[in-house]
Amino acid sequence: MFTANAAPHWSRQFRSDDLGEVRALIGNKDGPHSRVVHGDRPLGYAMYQVSAHHTNLGGSESAVSQVVRGHVHGWVLHLALPPGTVLRSGLRTSAHSGPNTAVLIPPGWAFTRISPPGALFAAEVDAHALMGELQARRPDEVHRNLRRMAMPELATGERRGLLAAASELVLATEPGSDDRQQASAEGRFIERMVDLVLRDAVTRRPGELALERARNLEAWIDAHLGEPITMGALCQVAGVGERCLQKSFLYRRGISPMRFVAERRLLAAHQWLADASHAATVTEAGLRFGFPHLGRFSVSYRQAIGESPSQTLAAAKRRA
């Protein structure tokens, strides 16, 4: 079992009981996300990370329950989770995790992780590297993508093989190790991940909305969160009809376009309220990010983030 306490001495390590410090660290590393903790105990957060050429591997642990919302850049595989963890991605919610539960998340997908206290271990593989291995083995699959988060239950031998490959790669990142050894270990780990993708992936061909155009639309949404955004405006920016846009978002994100807009607004509001440098109010945050009705904003915020906007603001003021 990997834990933050088992971090190799050459890894990048971090420990803190300050939620603001944890949010800042992960935000700088992975981009905008939200993190809410429950309980009066010290946070007891610790993490470590090592990197190979195409892969980042690391463990973390917390002494309190957490609700984390974020997104992934490459292919992410969770090989160890605190027992009882629940993950949500798009319209899909996992069962409570057990000792053999793995989670495979495709690039660009948003997710929510609800975890009790405990440790996790995960690996993120560059999308091009994994797709290169997939293309070499299954040329007919090269234009396909994982459609959704997969949560397979691993057989004992399968889990042991993945953990052994991950452990070998972690050890191969030690400074001074032979580059050929690291490349070989990384290749074996990526091969194991592709085995899992081919076994459990639910695939379909991409929709009519090109990937670059979809990314441009999402960037446009992030730049206009405080303005009125309608389905018609999204269709106009994307240059496609409503049906195509709906299918594209369900395929890429697992949710509708307008739900994506709402979630991006809520995440932006959370980031803004959690920034102690702002002389903010809850009403100001709601209006700033497209929520003119304060009551609805508070309800949606609590459902998405795990605490009320006033709680986020109060915590930020205490840290200031």
Secondary structure, DSSP 4 states (H G I P E B T S, - for coil): ---GGG--TTSEEEEES-HHHHHHHHHHHH-S-EEEEESSS---EEEEEEE-SSEEEEEEEESSEEEEEEE-SSEEEEEE--TT-EEEETTEEPPPP-TTB-EEE-TT-EEEEEE-SEEEEEEEE-HHHHHHHHHHH-GGGTT-EE-S-B-PBPPHHHHHHHHHHHHHHHHHTSTT--HHHHHHHHHHHHHHHHHHHHHH--EE---SS-HHHHHHHHHHHHHTTTS---HHHHHHHHTS-HHHHHHHHHHHTSS-HHHHHHHHHHHHHHHHHH-TTS---HHHHHHHTT---HHHHHHHHHHHHSS-HHHHHHHHHHH-
